[in-house]
Amino acid sequence: MLPIVNNTMRVKQVNVELVKTALKALKFGTKSTIANATGLSVATCGNILNELLERGEVIETDLEQSSGGRPARRFMYNANYSYIACIYVSNEGGIYRTVYAVANLTGEIIAKNSSEVELINYEAIDNLLEDLTGKYENIKAVGIGIPGIVHKGLIGAGDIEELVNIPLAARLKAKYNLHITVENDVNLTAYGFYQKQHYEEDKTVAVVMFPEGNCSGAGIIVDGRIIRGNTNFAGEVSYLPLDYSREEQIKQTKNPDVFFLLMVKTIASIIAVINPAIIVVTGGLIRLDMMAGITNSCEVIIPQEHMPQIIIKENMQEDYINGLISITLESMACDVQLIEKRL
């Protein structure tokens, strides 16, 4: 009997998410318009709307104007029903920085701040989150971006040694009893960039980052989904066999000719493996005037018809925050994915 009960509950969760998603997109909706948008029955939509209305996640507005007959009740999603806290930490050339954004349930940022700090460790992140949850009591989920690998709940090799081998998500969840998501920084940047493009069809996109004083990394999006790999190691391009160890690659950033060759080999490797439509090149070592050189050098290795559009962006902080907000909001939805069958 238990599996049937579980399945019923999961279907209900999916239906609630469908209604909420539709109402966010419609801005205002009646039971009928939401039923049309979701494919659910009017009765099911009505029951879900009543539940959401009772707990304050949906607001009832003025009645819909009627051309005859009884006017329909109209509803809107209460974006400020609760908030999410998004935090990312970085080490760029030995400068440690924490950035946070507090957003509502439609992703609108209501508070944001960036600070240079002397040290980033568990306590620094915990103290920042404690301040945010104290100031915004209805925070329900937290997303954290880190420059490193997250595998089996532990932070692996990365740019901030004090976070290595720390079970960050588990410790914060135990203390705050909130949804906690910890994700790689370049994955989040790639996802945020992809989300902002609003592609009509799914695409394959990569963001490759060449930071100052640290190893390169890539975020890979295939058909709209982050590719993390078996152990979340996907995108760790500094481990490619480029004839230089990771430590030596960092040293070679001081040698423009060698660094440029390493950069081109890295980008060409990504093109050959995933055949992206777009590659965005970014990081503290990247300048806008590198565009022609990168493109021409890659075309020596990759046939022209398989070359992606190459974009250089010197600052992708907004993409990073956008990806972090998107992932954190998704973490609050039920874990059942509705996948459209492609013929």
matplotlib code that plots the C-alpha trace (Angstrom):
import matplotlib.pyplot as plt

x = [0.0, 2.9, 4.1, 0.6, 0.4, 3.9, 2.9, -0.3, 1.7, 4.3, 1.6, 0.0, 3.4, 3.8, 0.4, 1.0, 4.3, 2.4, -0.1, 2.5, 4.6, 1.6, 0.5, 4.0, 4.0, 0.4, 0.8, -3.0, -5.2, -8.6, -9.2, -10.0, -6.9, -4.7, -6.4, -5.7, -2.1, -1.4, -3.7, -5.2, -8.9, -10.6, -11.6, -8.0, -6.8, -9.5, -8.5, -4.8, -5.5, -7.6, -4.7, -2.2, -4.6, -5.1, -1.3, -0.8, 1.3, -1.5, -3.5, -7.0, -7.5, -10.4, -13.0, -12.5, -14.6, -17.5, -19.3, -22.2, -22.7, -20.9, -17.5, -14.6, -12.3, -8.8, -5.6, -1.9, 1.2, 2.5, 6.2, 7.1, 5.5, 9.1, 12.7, 15.8, 19.4, 22.1, 25.8, 28.9, 32.5, 35.6, 39.4, 40.7, 44.4, 44.5, 41.5, 38.7, 35.2, 31.7, 28.7, 25.0, 21.6, 18.2, 15.5, 11.8, 10.1, 10.0, 13.8, 13.5, 16.5, 15.5, 18.9, 22.5, 26.0, 29.6, 32.5, 36.2, 37.1, 40.3, 39.3, 36.6, 35.8, 32.7, 32.4, 32.4, 29.6, 27.7, 27.9, 26.7, 23.8, 22.9, 22.8, 20.6, 18.1, 17.9, 17.1, 14.8, 12.9, 11.0, 14.1, 13.2, 16.1, 19.8, 22.1, 25.9, 28.4, 32.0, 35.1, 35.6, 34.2, 31.3, 31.2, 29.2, 28.5, 32.1, 34.0, 37.0, 39.9, 39.2, 40.5, 39.7, 41.7, 39.7, 36.6, 38.2, 36.6, 34.0, 30.4, 29.0, 25.5, 24.9, 26.2, 24.1, 21.0, 21.4, 21.6, 19.0, 16.6, 16.5, 16.9, 20.7, 22.3, 26.0, 27.2, 30.3, 30.8, 31.4, 28.4, 26.3, 27.7, 27.0, 23.5, 22.8, 24.1, 22.0, 18.8, 19.2, 19.3, 15.7, 16.4, 13.4, 15.1, 17.5, 21.1, 24.6, 26.6, 29.9, 31.5, 35.2, 36.9, 40.5, 40.9, 43.9, 46.0, 43.9, 43.2, 40.8, 37.4, 34.4, 30.6, 28.8, 25.1, 23.7, 20.1, 19.4, 20.9, 24.1, 26.5, 28.2, 29.4, 29.6, 31.4, 30.7, 34.1, 32.9, 34.4, 37.6, 39.6, 42.8, 43.3, 43.5, 46.9, 48.3, 52.0, 51.8, 50.7, 48.0, 50.6, 52.7, 49.6, 49.1, 52.7, 52.5, 49.7, 52.7, 53.9, 51.5, 52.5, 52.3, 49.1, 47.5, 48.4, 47.0, 43.8, 43.3, 44.0, 41.4, 38.8, 39.4, 39.1, 35.7, 34.6, 35.7, 34.0, 30.6, 30.2, 28.6, 26.7, 28.3, 31.4, 31.7, 35.3, 35.7, 37.9, 40.5, 43.0, 40.7, 40.4, 38.0, 40.9, 41.6, 38.5, 40.1, 43.2, 41.2, 38.8, 41.5, 43.7, 40.8, 39.9, 43.3, 42.4, 38.6, 36.9, 35.2, 31.7, 32.0, 33.1, 30.8, 30.1, 32.8, 31.9, 34.2, 32.7, 35.0, 32.4, 29.9, 28.9, 25.2, 25.2, 26.6, 24.0, 21.2, 22.4, 22.5, 19.0, 17.6, 19.2, 18.0, 14.4, 14.5, 15.6, 12.4, 10.2, 9.4, 12.1, 9.9, 10.8, 8.3, 10.3, 8.7, 9.2, 11.1, 10.5]
y = [0.0, 2.3, 2.7, 3.7, 6.3, 7.6, 7.8, 9.7, 12.2, 12.7, 13.3, 15.8, 17.5, 17.7, 19.1, 21.8, 22.8, 22.9, 25.3, 27.5, 27.6, 28.5, 31.2, 32.8, 32.9, 34.2, 36.9, 36.6, 33.5, 32.0, 28.3, 27.9, 29.7, 27.7, 24.5, 25.3, 26.1, 23.0, 20.4, 19.7, 19.6, 22.8, 21.0, 19.9, 23.5, 24.8, 22.5, 23.4, 27.1, 26.9, 25.2, 27.8, 30.6, 29.2, 29.3, 32.6, 31.5, 32.7, 35.9, 36.4, 39.7, 41.5, 39.4, 39.0, 41.2, 39.2, 39.6, 37.8, 35.3, 35.1, 36.7, 34.3, 34.5, 35.7, 34.7, 35.8, 34.2, 35.8, 36.2, 37.4, 34.4, 33.4, 34.2, 32.5, 33.4, 33.0, 33.2, 32.7, 32.9, 33.4, 33.7, 35.7, 36.4, 36.0, 38.3, 36.6, 37.8, 36.9, 38.0, 37.4, 38.1, 37.6, 37.0, 36.3, 33.3, 34.8, 35.5, 39.2, 40.4, 42.4, 42.7, 42.3, 42.9, 42.1, 42.2, 41.5, 39.3, 38.1, 34.4, 32.2, 29.0, 27.3, 29.8, 32.8, 31.3, 30.2, 33.7, 35.4, 33.0, 33.6, 37.3, 36.8, 34.5, 36.8, 39.8, 37.8, 35.4, 33.7, 32.4, 28.9, 27.8, 28.6, 28.3, 28.5, 28.7, 27.6, 27.4, 23.7, 20.2, 19.0, 15.2, 13.1, 16.1, 17.1, 20.0, 18.6, 20.3, 24.0, 27.6, 28.0, 25.5, 26.2, 24.6, 21.4, 18.3, 20.3, 18.8, 22.3, 21.5, 18.9, 21.1, 24.1, 22.0, 20.5, 23.9, 25.9, 23.1, 24.7, 23.4, 23.8, 23.5, 23.8, 24.0, 24.6, 28.3, 27.7, 25.4, 28.1, 30.8, 28.6, 27.8, 31.5, 32.6, 29.9, 30.8, 34.5, 33.7, 32.3, 29.9, 28.6, 25.2, 23.4, 24.1, 23.0, 25.8, 26.0, 28.6, 28.3, 30.4, 31.4, 33.1, 34.9, 32.8, 29.7, 26.8, 27.0, 25.4, 24.9, 24.8, 22.6, 22.8, 20.1, 20.4, 22.9, 20.7, 21.1, 18.2, 17.2, 13.7, 10.6, 12.3, 16.0, 16.2, 17.3, 20.6, 20.3, 21.2, 21.9, 18.1, 17.8, 16.4, 19.8, 19.0, 21.1, 20.2, 22.2, 24.1, 24.8, 26.0, 28.7, 29.7, 29.9, 32.5, 34.9, 33.8, 35.2, 32.9, 29.7, 30.7, 31.5, 28.1, 26.4, 28.4, 27.5, 23.8, 23.9, 25.5, 23.3, 20.2, 21.3, 21.9, 18.5, 16.7, 18.4, 20.3, 23.4, 26.1, 28.7, 29.0, 31.9, 32.7, 34.6, 35.1, 37.6, 36.6, 37.3, 40.5, 41.5, 42.0, 38.2, 37.3, 37.2, 35.3, 32.7, 32.1, 32.0, 29.6, 27.3, 27.2, 25.8, 22.8, 22.5, 22.4, 25.7, 24.1, 22.7, 25.9, 27.4, 31.1, 32.3, 35.1, 36.9, 38.3, 40.0, 40.1, 37.3, 38.1, 38.7, 35.3, 33.6, 35.2, 34.3, 30.7, 30.5, 32.0, 29.6, 26.5, 27.5, 28.1, 24.7, 23.0, 24.1, 22.3, 18.6, 16.4, 14.8, 16.0, 16.1, 15.3, 16.0, 13.0, 13.9, 12.0]
z = [0.0, 0.7, -2.9, -4.0, -1.2, -2.2, -5.9, -5.1, -3.0, -5.7, -8.3, -6.0, -5.7, -9.4, -9.9, -7.3, -9.0, -12.4, -11.0, -9.3, -12.5, -14.6, -12.2, -12.2, -16.0, -16.3, -13.6, -13.1, -13.7, -13.2, -12.5, -16.2, -17.6, -15.2, -16.2, -19.9, -19.2, -17.1, -18.7, -15.3, -14.6, -13.4, -10.2, -9.5, -10.1, -7.9, -5.0, -5.3, -5.5, -2.4, -0.5, -1.8, -0.9, 2.6, 3.3, 1.6, -1.4, -3.7, -3.4, -4.7, -6.7, -8.2, -10.0, -13.8, -15.9, -17.3, -20.6, -19.2, -16.4, -13.0, -13.0, -12.3, -9.3, -10.2, -8.5, -8.5, -7.2, -4.0, -4.9, -1.4, 0.3, 1.2, 0.2, -0.8, 0.2, -2.4, -1.4, -3.4, -2.3, -4.4, -4.3, -7.3, -7.1, -3.3, -2.8, -0.8, -1.4, -0.3, -2.3, -1.3, -2.8, -1.2, -3.8, -3.8, -5.3, -8.8, -8.7, -8.1, -6.0, -3.0, -1.3, -2.5, -1.2, -1.9, 0.6, 0.7, 3.7, 5.3, 5.4, 4.0, 5.9, 7.3, 10.1, 7.7, 5.6, 8.7, 10.2, 7.0, 6.7, 10.4, 9.7, 6.6, 8.3, 11.2, 9.0, 6.6, 8.8, 5.9, 4.0, 3.0, 0.8, 0.5, -2.5, -2.2, -5.0, -4.4, -6.6, -6.3, -6.8, -4.6, -4.4, -2.0, 0.1, 0.6, -1.1, -2.9, -4.6, -5.2, -4.8, -1.1, 1.0, 4.2, 2.6, 1.3, 2.9, 4.6, 4.5, 4.0, 3.0, 5.7, 8.5, 7.4, 6.9, 10.3, 11.9, 9.9, 8.7, 5.3, 1.7, 1.2, -2.3, -2.8, -6.5, -8.5, -9.5, -13.2, -13.5, -12.0, -14.2, -17.3, -16.1, -15.4, -18.8, -20.5, -18.6, -19.6, -23.4, -23.4, -26.3, -28.1, -28.5, -26.2, -27.0, -25.9, -24.3, -22.4, -20.2, -19.8, -17.1, -16.8, -13.4, -12.1, -9.8, -10.0, -12.4, -15.3, -15.2, -17.5, -17.0, -19.6, -20.5, -22.8, -23.9, -21.1, -18.3, -16.3, -17.1, -13.8, -14.7, -12.5, -9.6, -10.4, -12.1, -15.5, -16.6, -14.6, -17.7, -15.9, -15.7, -19.4, -20.7, -21.7, -20.9, -17.8, -14.3, -12.7, -10.6, -13.7, -15.6, -13.0, -13.3, -17.1, -16.9, -16.4, -19.9, -22.5, -25.3, -23.3, -21.6, -24.9, -26.3, -23.2, -23.5, -27.2, -26.5, -23.7, -25.8, -28.8, -26.5, -25.3, -28.9, -29.9, -27.0, -26.7, -30.0, -28.4, -30.2, -28.0, -25.9, -23.5, -22.5, -19.2, -16.2, -14.8, -17.5, -20.4, -22.4, -25.2, -27.7, -27.5, -29.5, -33.0, -31.9, -30.0, -32.9, -35.6, -33.5, -32.8, -36.5, -37.2, -35.1, -35.5, -39.0, -39.6, -40.0, -36.4, -34.8, -32.2, -31.7, -29.3, -26.9, -24.5, -21.4, -18.9, -16.1, -15.5, -12.0, -13.0, -14.8, -11.7, -9.4, -12.0, -12.1, -8.3, -8.0, -10.6, -9.0, -5.5, -6.6, -8.4, -5.2, -3.6, -6.2, -5.9, -7.3, -9.9, -13.4, -16.2, -19.4, -22.7, -25.0, -28.2, -31.3]

ax = plt.figure().add_subplot(projection="3d")
ax.plot(x, y, z, "-o")
ax.set_aspect("equal")
plt.show()
